[in-house]
């Protein structure tokens, strides 16, 4: 995003990261929550909910859903592929991504599947 000089998308990423600070996700008392990280599902669930919260703050600050969606996609795909991704098709992957292993992969991960995050900020 820096190389592309896309200031709006860069602002979206910065807004998301600053939201972690504004919502006290980086506060010292979160260290007391670290035992939840040792419980197989609780720590990951907490982390995923924090990501959704920061995505919503990003959308509220930037006020441009398309910019926010593209910024999230570029974080995963990179600048070249990020511009080529069909956002509508990307969001529709949620319907085709089903099954036990997809569920398991998300439930143990600290971040939600990106198509879910992109769809969540569009609602």
N, C-alpha and C positions, 0 to 999 in steps of 0.2 A: 504494500500500500504506500509505503514511503517512496519506493522506486517509481511507482506509477503516478506519484504526486496526487493521489486521491485523498484530499483532505477530509471529505465527509466520512469516508469509510474508516480512515485513521481515527477521526473523532469518535466514531461509533465504538471502536475497540477500546479506546482510552476511556470512554464513558462507562463501558462494561467493567473495566478493571478498577476504575475509581469507585464504582458502585460497591465493589467488594469492601472497600474501605469505609464508604459512607454507611453501609448496612452493618458495620462492625464485624464483618467476616474475618478481619485481620486483627481484631482486638485480643489483648492478652488473655482474657477469660476464656477464649476458645481453646486454649491449651487444656483447660479443665474438661473440655469435651473430647479430647483425644482418646480417652478410653472407648468412646463410641466407635472409633476407627478400628478397634480390635474385634468388635462384634461384626460378624460377616455382612450384615445387611444395613445396619443402622448408620454407620459412618458414611457409606456410599449414598444412602438416601438423603442424608443431611447435605452432603456436598452437591448432589444433583439439584436439590431444592434451592440452594444458594445460587447455582448457575442460572436457573430459570428466573430468579428474582433479579439478578444483575442484567439479564437480557431484557427484562421488562423496563428496568431503569434506563438502559441504553435506548430503547425505543421511545420512552417518554422524553428523554433529553434531545435526541436527534430529530424526532418528529418526522422521520422518513423511513417507512417500513422497508422499501426496496433497498435503500442504502444499508440498513441494518442486516437484512437477509444476505445481501451480497458480501458484506464484511465477515459475517459468520462463516459463510461458505469458503471464502478466500483463506480464512485461518486454517482450514483443513486441506484445501486443494492446492493452495498457492496461487500466485498472481496469474499465471498463464491459463491454467484450467479453470480458475475461479470465474473468469469472464465468459467461459464457454458453457458453464453449467446452466441447464434449463431449470429455473427455480420451481416452476409448477411441477415438473416431473420429479424433481428432487424431493419436494414435499410429499408427493404421492407414494414415495417408497415406503412410507409407514404402513400402507395397506398391504404391500407385498412382503415386507419384512416381518414375518411371523414365525412362530415356532419356539420350541424350548430353548435352543441354543442362542437365539436372538434375545430372548427374555433373560437368560442367564448372563449373557455378555453385558447387558445393560445394568442388571441389578447389582453386579459386583464392580461396576465402573464408577468413577467419581464424577463423570460428566454424562449427561443424557446423550443419546444418539443425536447427532446434529440435525437430521431431518425433523426430529421432534422439536428441537429448539427453534428451528426456522418456522415450523408450523405454529408453534406456541406464540411467537411474536406477531404472527399474522392474524391471530384471533383477537 
